[in-house]
Amino acid sequence: MRRIDAIYTAYPFYGSRRITAALNRAQTVPLNRKRVVRLMRIMGIHGLAPGPDTSKPHPENKVYPYLLRSLVIERANQVWSTDITYIPMPKGFMYLVAVMDWYSRYVLSWQLSNTLDTAFCLEALEQALQVNTPGIFNTDQGVQFTSEAFTGALLEKDIRISMDGRGRALDNIFVERLWRTVKYENIYLNEYPTVVALRQGLKDYFTFYNQMRGHQSLNYQTPAEVYLA
């Protein structure tokens, strides 16, 4: 699963077939694609193209249209988005969710969980809403984000809901870039031995990311400088 995560982080548009092929190039004993599909489902990941590996909403949950196509992002709190990523551990794994402001790349909140439930996503949302309120909130179509609890918390604040097209991982491109940055600059370098160490390491890293790490796309200003301007 760690190798799948590394491949997907580098190439989030890869589906199960390409990931299986990439894994098998380094294997003496070929891996079965069905096993890769099963592991990707556990990890909560899918490729760009729609297909059997795509995360699906609960059939009873409402799916909202994607509102960001051709939208010019010109101010903080115009658009927020969220996503979940898989974090490999020496024993087992964790899931990380974060809420980001698109304009500034500022990470408003984040939470860890050992399951793909709605509760930790809702907790991250509520934490972010204590900072401010966006005009639009963008998610994928996963069951966590299409749940009545999650969408209801947004509608209660009169926030417009946008959802990625099914299987279109790059509709949420800024969060995908965040995951790549977090993993290459922190997770893969540290290999945290425990959840306690992981939590502290992420706390330190997100402080660095928001307050100290200049972004080329922001003219080397930090996310905090742009968000709080």
C-alpha positions as CSV (number, residue, x, y, z in Angstrom):
1,M,0.0,0.0,0.0
2,R,2.9,2.3,0.7
3,R,4.2,1.8,-2.9
4,I,0.7,2.4,-4.3
5,D,0.5,5.6,-2.3
6,A,3.8,6.8,-3.7
7,I,2.8,6.1,-7.3
8,Y,-0.6,7.7,-6.9
9,T,0.8,10.8,-5.2
10,A,3.1,11.3,-8.1
11,Y,0.5,10.5,-10.7
12,P,-3.1,11.1,-9.3
13,F,-4.6,10.5,-12.8
14,Y,-3.4,6.8,-12.7
15,G,-6.1,4.2,-12.3
16,S,-5.8,0.7,-11.1
17,R,-4.5,-0.6,-14.5
18,R,-1.6,1.8,-14.7
19,I,-0.7,1.5,-11.0
20,T,-0.7,-2.3,-11.4
21,A,1.6,-2.0,-14.4
22,A,3.9,0.4,-12.6
23,L,4.1,-1.9,-9.6
24,N,4.8,-4.9,-11.8
25,R,7.8,-3.2,-13.5
26,A,9.6,-3.5,-10.2
27,Q,8.2,-7.0,-9.3
28,T,9.6,-10.4,-10.0
29,V,6.3,-12.0,-9.1
30,P,3.4,-10.2,-10.9
31,L,0.7,-8.5,-8.8
32,N,-2.9,-9.2,-9.6
33,R,-4.9,-6.1,-10.6
34,K,-7.9,-7.3,-8.4
35,R,-5.6,-7.0,-5.4
36,V,-4.5,-3.5,-6.4
37,V,-8.2,-2.5,-6.8
38,R,-9.0,-3.9,-3.4
39,L,-6.1,-2.0,-1.8
40,M,-7.0,1.3,-3.6
41,R,-10.5,1.0,-2.2
42,I,-9.2,0.6,1.3
43,M,-7.0,3.6,0.7
44,G,-9.9,5.6,-0.6
45,I,-8.2,6.5,-3.9
46,H,-9.1,6.4,-7.6
47,G,-7.8,7.6,-10.9
48,L,-8.9,10.4,-13.1
49,A,-11.0,8.5,-15.6
50,P,-14.4,7.2,-14.4
51,G,-14.6,3.5,-13.8
52,P,-15.0,0.8,-11.2
53,D,-12.4,2.4,-8.9
54,T,-14.2,5.7,-8.7
55,S,-15.5,6.8,-5.3
56,K,-19.2,6.8,-5.2
57,P,-21.8,8.7,-3.3
58,H,-24.4,6.9,-1.2
59,P,-27.3,6.3,-3.6
60,E,-29.7,8.2,-1.3
61,N,-27.5,11.3,-1.0
62,K,-27.8,14.3,-3.2
63,V,-24.9,15.1,-5.6
64,Y,-24.4,18.8,-6.5
65,P,-23.1,20.2,-9.8
66,Y,-19.4,21.3,-10.2
67,L,-19.4,25.1,-10.0
68,L,-15.7,25.9,-10.5
69,R,-15.2,25.3,-14.3
70,S,-14.0,28.6,-15.8
71,L,-14.5,30.4,-12.5
72,V,-11.9,33.1,-11.8
73,I,-10.7,32.8,-8.2
74,E,-9.8,36.3,-7.1
75,R,-10.2,36.6,-3.4
76,A,-9.8,34.6,-0.1
77,N,-12.9,32.7,1.1
78,Q,-14.4,32.7,-2.4
79,V,-13.8,28.9,-2.7
80,W,-12.8,26.3,-0.2
81,S,-12.3,22.7,-0.9
82,T,-11.5,19.5,1.0
83,D,-10.2,16.0,0.3
84,I,-9.0,12.9,2.1
85,T,-5.6,11.2,1.6
86,Y,-4.0,8.0,2.8
87,I,-1.1,8.1,5.2
88,P,1.1,5.0,5.4
89,M,2.3,4.0,8.9
90,P,4.9,1.3,9.9
91,K,1.9,-0.7,11.2
92,G,-1.4,0.1,9.5
93,F,-2.4,3.4,8.1
94,M,-4.3,6.6,8.8
95,Y,-6.5,9.0,6.8
96,L,-5.9,12.8,6.7
97,V,-8.5,15.3,5.7
98,A,-7.9,19.0,5.2
99,V,-9.9,22.1,4.3
100,M,-8.1,24.6,2.0
101,D,-8.8,28.1,0.7
102,W,-8.2,28.0,-3.1
103,Y,-7.1,31.6,-3.5
104,S,-4.3,31.6,-0.9
105,R,-3.7,27.8,-0.5
106,Y,-4.1,28.4,3.2
107,V,-5.0,25.2,5.2
108,L,-7.8,26.2,7.5
109,S,-8.1,22.9,9.3
110,W,-7.2,19.2,9.2
111,Q,-8.0,16.0,11.1
112,L,-6.8,12.4,11.3
113,S,-8.8,9.2,11.5
114,N,-8.2,5.5,11.2
115,T,-11.4,5.0,9.3
116,L,-13.1,6.7,6.3
117,D,-16.1,7.9,8.3
118,T,-17.9,11.2,8.1
119,A,-17.2,12.3,11.6
120,F,-13.6,13.4,11.2
121,C,-14.5,15.2,7.9
122,L,-17.3,17.0,9.7
123,E,-15.0,17.9,12.6
124,A,-12.5,19.5,10.1
125,L,-15.3,21.4,8.4
126,E,-16.7,22.8,11.7
127,Q,-13.1,23.8,12.8
128,A,-12.6,25.7,9.5
129,L,-16.0,27.4,9.8
130,Q,-14.8,28.9,13.1
131,V,-12.2,30.8,11.0
132,N,-14.5,32.2,8.3
133,T,-17.2,31.2,5.8
134,P,-16.7,30.5,2.0
135,G,-18.9,31.4,-0.8
136,I,-18.5,28.0,-2.4
137,F,-17.3,24.7,-0.9
138,N,-16.0,22.1,-3.3
139,T,-15.6,18.3,-2.6
140,D,-15.6,15.0,-4.4
141,Q,-18.6,12.7,-4.5
142,G,-17.4,10.5,-1.7
143,V,-20.0,9.3,0.9
144,Q,-18.4,11.5,3.6
145,F,-19.1,14.7,1.6
146,T,-22.4,13.8,0.1
147,S,-23.8,12.8,3.5
148,E,-26.7,14.9,4.9
149,A,-24.6,15.8,8.0
150,F,-21.8,17.3,5.8
151,T,-23.9,19.0,3.2
152,G,-26.4,20.2,5.9
153,A,-23.7,22.0,7.8
154,L,-22.8,23.9,4.6
155,L,-26.4,24.7,3.6
156,E,-27.1,25.9,7.2
157,K,-24.4,28.6,6.5
158,D,-25.8,29.4,3.0
159,I,-22.7,28.1,1.4
160,R,-23.0,26.9,-2.2
161,I,-21.9,23.3,-2.7
162,S,-19.8,22.2,-5.6
163,M,-18.8,18.6,-6.4
164,D,-16.2,17.2,-8.7
165,G,-17.3,15.2,-11.7
166,R,-17.1,11.5,-10.9
167,G,-13.6,10.2,-11.2
168,R,-12.2,13.6,-11.9
169,A,-9.5,13.8,-9.3
170,L,-7.9,16.9,-10.9
171,D,-11.1,19.0,-10.4
172,N,-9.7,19.5,-6.9
173,I,-6.2,20.2,-8.2
174,F,-5.0,22.5,-5.4
175,V,-5.7,19.9,-2.7
176,E,-4.1,17.2,-4.8
177,R,-1.0,19.4,-5.0
178,L,-1.2,19.9,-1.2
179,W,-1.1,16.2,-0.6
180,R,1.9,15.8,-2.9
181,T,3.7,18.6,-1.0
182,V,2.8,17.2,2.5
183,K,4.0,13.7,1.6
184,Y,7.2,14.6,-0.2
185,E,8.3,17.3,2.3
186,N,7.1,15.6,5.5
187,I,5.5,12.1,5.5
188,Y,7.9,10.2,3.4
189,L,10.9,11.9,5.0
190,N,9.9,11.1,8.6
191,E,8.0,7.8,8.5
192,Y,6.3,8.6,11.8
193,P,6.4,5.5,14.1
194,T,3.1,6.3,16.0
195,V,-0.1,8.2,15.5
196,V,0.9,10.6,18.3
197,A,4.2,11.4,16.4
198,L,2.3,11.7,13.2
199,R,-0.2,14.2,14.7
200,Q,2.5,16.3,16.2
201,G,4.6,16.2,13.0
202,L,1.6,17.3,10.9
203,K,0.8,20.1,13.3
204,D,4.4,21.4,13.0
205,Y,4.3,21.0,9.2
206,F,1.0,22.8,8.6
207,T,2.3,25.7,10.8
208,F,5.4,25.8,8.5
209,Y,3.3,25.4,5.4
210,N,0.9,28.3,6.3
211,Q,3.3,30.6,8.0
212,M,6.7,30.1,6.5
213,R,6.6,28.3,3.1
214,G,6.5,30.7,0.2
215,H,4.6,29.6,-2.9
216,Q,5.8,30.3,-6.4
217,S,2.2,30.8,-7.5
218,L,1.8,33.4,-4.8
219,N,4.9,35.3,-5.8
220,Y,6.7,33.5,-2.9
221,Q,4.4,34.9,-0.3
222,T,3.1,32.4,2.3
223,P,-0.5,31.2,2.4
224,A,-1.1,33.1,5.6
225,E,0.2,36.4,4.2
226,V,-2.2,36.1,1.2
227,Y,-5.2,34.7,3.2
228,L,-4.9,37.3,6.0
229,A,-4.2,40.3,3.7
